[in-house]
Amino acid sequence: MRFIKYIIVYLILLFVEKKFLDLISIKDVTPDIILIFVIIISLREERLRSTFIGFFAGLIQDAFTTAFFGLSALAKSIVGFWGNFFQQPKKKYTIAYYMMICLVLVSVHEFIYQVIQKMGSNIHFFSLILFYIIPKIMYTLVFAAIAYLIFGPAIWRARSTADRLI
Amino acid sequence: MLFHRNITPYRDYLILVILIICALIIISSNHNRQIEYFKISMVGFISAVQKELVAINDYLDLKEKNQQVQSENIRLALENSFMHEMALENQRLRELIGFKQQHEMQLIAAQVIGKGNREGIQSIVLDVGSQDSVTKNMPIVVADGLVGKIFQVGGDYSLGQILFDQNFRVSGKVQRSRVDGIIHWEKGDFCLLKEVPKRSDVLIDDWIITSGYGEIFPPGLRIGQVSEISELPNDLFMYINVKPAVDFEKLEEVFLIKSSKPTR
């Protein structure tokens, strides 16, 4: 049942990303809401599940871009795997701790994604960090904070449910 | 059994490594037919949902659109009669000078039902596909100029790669001086006209058009206007910023160039 919910939420996010996210883009930078979804999953689920969910979430997301197909799958499966290390089974996530996790995971994701995507282009590494990676991280973090403020307690409760199931 | 016991603590790591290898294999075989088929299926699913929503939206805007269409119709009718006169005059003049390179374009009208927007990766979803005779690499245009080209085709939808995509290249030339270059987007609201040697005849506000050297784009389509020119001391080429002729924020209806064959 939980996985059906994930699929529904994922499809809604995918649709929102494709249809509405360009409306709030700032200088072509848009938040990666699918990435936030994968991070939250990694905090709720066991490692193997979150790795698989990251992989397939990324793979489907890749189908709608002209970038290398499989690149998001690669970056998001690593995020799904690594995010699991930050799980706190007996504690509630504070916003500071949650944002720190998001900062680390979004940075890892963007670094892998942008470096491979821009490989071979004549964009200087410094420009890549300054104009592509940092703006994307900042904008995604804003949405991660919004997700916490709206769904924070739900994230924590669901993780407990996952603990009982494991 | 022993193998199973040894592998269990590392199971998650092993799966991660397998998934990474899978992802790398997929990345390295991006032009594989199965992968293209998968991408098309995914786009088809989303575009089917988008189509329904667009239909609802269209219905709500119907009255307003009807008025707009009526006034547009009158304007176009007047323009058409004026242009018909011009075409006849043009034909007479061409016959006089023996000009034989006129091209007639067959167009397919399409509606933009979705936009992909990530830095450097820009695409649009169109409501026409192979059922409407759309094929890969068809140029996408609007009245203002070049929008991009088709890169994925499904049954009744297709995916277009637009000018603001870092993987997109088109050979262009300065309309006034016929200087050639390559149009490429890296970031921001402007494209770059690359490979133009220093001291070439390029001025601010010059129009850049497609050169027609490749097999994809017919010559003469407007790409954009030169907005900034700069030169670096140790570089052989000029840096030319081009402001695209098309407003990509407002793309709703586009046309695909089916063929661009000589008429005479």
Interface residues (C-beta under 8 A of the other chain):
Chain A: L14 F15 K18 K19 L21 D22 S25 K27 D28 V29 T30 D32 R47 L48 T51 F52 F55 G58 L59 I60 D62 A63 F64 T65 T66 A67 F68 F69 G70 L71 A73 L74 S77 I78 F81 Q114 I116 Q117 K118 S121 I123 F131 Y132 K136
Chain B: R11 D12 I15 L16 L19 I20 C22 A23 L24 I25 I26 I27 N30 I35 F38 K39 S41 M42 V43 I46 V49 Q50 L53 G114 K115 G116 N117 R118 E119 G120 I121 Q122 S123 V125 F151 L159 Q161 F164 D165 Q166 N167 F168 E186 K187 G188
